[in-house]
Amino acid sequence: MELLTMQFWTALMSIVIIDLVLAGDNAIVIGLAARNVRKEDQKKVILWGTIGAVIIRVIATLLVVKLLLIPGLRLVGGLVLIWIAYKLLIDEKKHDISAGNQMWAAIRTIIIADAMMGLDNVLAVAGAAHGDFLLVVVGLAISIPIMVWGSTIFMKLTERFPVIITFGSAILAWTASKMLVGEPMIHGLFANPVIKYGFELVVIALVVVFGLRSKKKKEQAAKSRVVGTN
């Protein structure tokens, strides 16, 4: 596709809009992961996590045709994302590990989560780009500052309103449930809208309920240790 043509700019605008519309989940997972590292490392986590996720997204977009041939891809991605949504809900700041390990663990979580939940984004971008690699790269490059800004705002909101962490985890669980019902291998099981949406609600409820219960147990155990040392 030639530069400076109406077709190029129309396709580019479509990719940017797709990236921005679907960037909400990315901003949430980045913000949730970055909140658990030292404040001086949070910007590094957001930046490198976003860059790593975008690189994975570019590679996946170029390989999208082959990816579609992998049976169970959405199924595996959905299950992994459910686990990440649960972990991000119960994880708290850890002071017993080195700052470096904590920072890279957060970056790794961001990249893995984005790789798992980015399939729909990849499919949409690949369709809009019509196989043009330059369009994919430019479109994602434009969306990077939006993702960074969005995740920074979300992270600050979680510090002021901790309940947002639960909502963020629920949104990630919903994204995971949509991946599961969209898996071709089991898609027929969710032909009935009641079953489909009921299943999505169950997944969200399980992640939130078990996550909050585990979080409460961890907090009680931590309080018991503090009382025991005094």
Secondary structure as GFF3:
##gff-version 3
##sequence-region A 1 230
A	DSSP	alpha_helix	6	21	.	.	.	ID=ss1
A	DSSP	alpha_helix	23	34	.	.	.	ID=ss2
A	DSSP	alpha_helix	39	62	.	.	.	ID=ss3
A	DSSP	alpha_helix	64	67	.	.	.	ID=ss4
A	DSSP	alpha_helix	73	90	.	.	.	ID=ss5
A	DSSP	alpha_helix	99	117	.	.	.	ID=ss6
A	DSSP	alpha_helix	119	129	.	.	.	ID=ss7
A	DSSP	alpha_helix	133	160	.	.	.	ID=ss8
A	DSSP	alpha_helix	163	181	.	.	.	ID=ss9
A	DSSP	three_ten_helix	187	190	.	.	.	ID=ss10
A	DSSP	alpha_helix	193	229	.	.	.	ID=ss11
###
